[in-house]
Amino acid sequence: MAAQRIPWLHVIAGCMSSGKTAEVVRLLSRREIAGQSVLLITPARDTRVAPGEVVSRTGTRFPSVVAADASAIRTEVLKRNPDAVAIEEAQFFGADLPGIIEELVAGPRTVIVSGLDQDFAGRPFATIPELLARADEVTKLTAICVSCGAEATRTQRMRNGKPASVSDELIVIGGMGGDDTYEARCRACHVVLP
């Protein structure tokens, strides 16, 4: 007997390196073990790993489908009709995302959304604050500050080894080398140049 679907929105937010992807994979794996169908969606804009899977910083892997925008998420979910859908890096899907998520939840189904709640300057990021307000459940994850070892809630962007300026471009994908890198920082160690 299949379990009854219940509409539910779970938002997982936090800074870089806080374990958001690992938590999404953990939640989806539990549902698969219980015999539920799941779908993980990643943004086409995130090119850090090959399309077709997510990889957490701890090496955990899970199959995924790539979507270019929020309407493509709707298309993928309606095509597959999973019991639960997870959306990684939700801050990259644009202003239409909250409305589309509401449609998907009403399906009914569980929708799990993960993303950065703040940008590199400590400002609320994209649609994540709205999704946090709409959520039935919120998980706020922290990392460890690379400077002092305290609980980190901020994402520090470093540009050529120095803190980025508040006027720098908002989104730089990757942060795994090159001129821009990202670090987890506590509130006291987080620096944004004017």
C-alpha positions in Angstrom: 0.0 0.0 0.0 1.5 3.3 -1.1 1.8 6.0 1.6 -0.5 9.0 1.3 1.2 12.0 0.0 1.1 15.1 2.2 2.0 18.6 1.0 5.1 19.7 2.8 7.8 22.3 2.1 11.2 21.8 3.9 13.8 24.6 3.4 17.4 23.9 4.2 19.5 27.0 4.4 23.0 28.0 5.5 26.4 29.3 4.5 28.9 27.5 2.2 30.3 24.3 3.6 27.5 23.9 6.1 26.4 20.5 4.8 23.2 21.5 2.8 23.8 19.0 0.0 24.7 16.1 2.4 21.4 16.8 4.3 19.3 16.8 1.1 20.9 13.5 0.0 20.3 12.0 3.5 16.6 13.0 3.4 16.1 11.7 -0.1 17.9 8.4 0.7 15.5 7.8 3.6 12.5 8.3 1.4 14.0 5.9 -1.2 14.5 3.2 1.5 10.8 3.7 2.4 9.9 2.9 -1.2 9.0 6.5 -2.2 10.0 8.0 -5.6 12.3 10.9 -5.4 13.8 13.5 -7.8 16.7 15.8 -7.2 17.0 18.9 -9.4 20.1 21.1 -9.8 20.5 24.4 -11.7 22.1 24.4 -15.1 24.1 27.4 -13.9 26.0 25.3 -11.3 28.8 23.7 -13.3 31.0 22.5 -10.4 30.2 18.9 -11.1 29.1 16.9 -14.2 25.4 17.0 -15.0 23.4 14.1 -13.7 24.5 14.0 -10.1 25.3 16.1 -7.1 28.4 15.6 -5.0 28.6 17.0 -1.5 31.9 18.3 -0.1 32.1 15.0 1.9 31.9 13.0 -1.3 28.3 11.8 -1.1 26.8 11.4 -4.5 23.2 11.3 -5.7 21.6 11.2 -9.2 20.0 14.5 -10.3 18.3 16.2 -13.2 19.5 19.6 -14.5 16.9 22.4 -14.9 17.6 25.8 -16.6 15.0 27.8 -14.7 12.0 27.4 -12.4 9.6 26.5 -15.2 11.9 23.7 -16.2 11.6 22.4 -12.6 7.9 22.2 -13.0 8.2 20.4 -16.3 10.6 17.8 -14.8 8.4 17.2 -11.8 5.2 16.8 -13.8 6.9 14.5 -16.2 8.1 12.1 -13.4 5.5 12.8 -10.7 7.8 11.8 -7.7 6.5 11.6 -4.2 9.3 14.0 -3.1 11.4 16.5 -5.0 14.5 18.3 -3.8 15.9 21.5 -5.4 19.6 22.2 -4.8 21.1 25.7 -5.0 17.6 27.3 -5.1 19.0 30.8 -5.1 19.9 30.3 -8.8 16.4 29.7 -10.1 14.9 33.2 -10.2 11.9 35.0 -8.9 9.3 32.5 -10.3 10.6 29.7 -7.9 8.3 30.4 -4.9 5.1 30.2 -6.9 6.2 27.1 -8.8 7.2 25.4 -5.5 3.7 26.1 -4.1 2.2 24.4 -7.2 4.5 21.4 -6.7 3.7 21.1 -2.9 0.0 21.3 -3.7 0.5 18.2 -6.0 0.5 17.0 -3.2 4.1 16.1 -2.5 7.1 16.9 -0.3 9.4 19.5 -1.7 12.9 20.0 -0.1 14.7 23.2 -1.1 18.3 24.0 -0.2 20.3 27.2 -0.7 22.4 30.0 0.6 20.3 32.2 2.8 22.8 35.1 2.5 25.0 36.3 -0.2 28.8 37.0 0.2 28.0 40.4 1.7 25.6 39.0 4.3 22.4 40.2 2.6 19.3 38.0 2.2 19.9 36.0 -1.0 17.4 35.8 -3.9 14.2 34.0 -3.1 15.5 32.1 -0.1 14.0 34.5 2.5 10.6 34.1 0.9 10.9 30.3 0.8 11.9 30.3 4.5 8.7 32.3 5.3 6.6 29.8 3.3 8.2 26.7 4.7 6.5 24.1 6.9 9.9 23.1 8.2 13.2 25.0 8.3 16.7 23.6 8.9 19.4 26.2 9.4 22.8 24.7 9.1 26.1 26.2 10.2 29.8 25.5 9.3 33.0 26.1 11.2 34.7 29.4 10.7 38.0 28.9 8.9 39.5 31.9 10.7 38.7 31.3 14.4 36.9 27.9 14.7 33.5 29.4 15.9 30.1 28.5 14.4 30.0 30.0 10.9 26.8 31.5 9.4 28.3 33.6 6.7 29.9 33.0 3.3 33.1 34.9 2.8 34.1 35.5 -0.8 37.8 36.0 -1.3 39.0 37.7 -4.5 42.7 37.3 -5.2 43.3 36.4 -1.5 41.4 39.5 -0.2 37.8 39.9 1.0 35.5 40.9 -1.9 33.9 44.3 -2.1 30.2 44.9 -1.6 30.1 46.2 -5.2 31.6 43.0 -6.7 29.3 40.9 -8.9 26.7 39.0 -6.9 27.2 35.5 -8.3 30.5 33.8 -9.2 30.0 30.1 -9.7 32.5 27.6 -8.4 34.7 29.2 -5.8 37.0 26.2 -6.0 40.1 27.9 -7.1 41.0 30.7 -9.6 40.6 34.3 -8.5 37.5 33.8 -6.3 37.2 31.4 -3.4 34.6 31.0 -0.7 35.1 30.3 3.0 32.7 29.7 5.9 33.1 32.6 8.4 31.5 33.5 11.7 29.8 36.9 12.1 32.9 38.4 13.8 35.4 37.2 11.1 33.2 38.0 8.1 34.6 40.9 6.1 33.2 42.8 3.2 35.1 45.7 1.7 33.2 48.9 0.9 
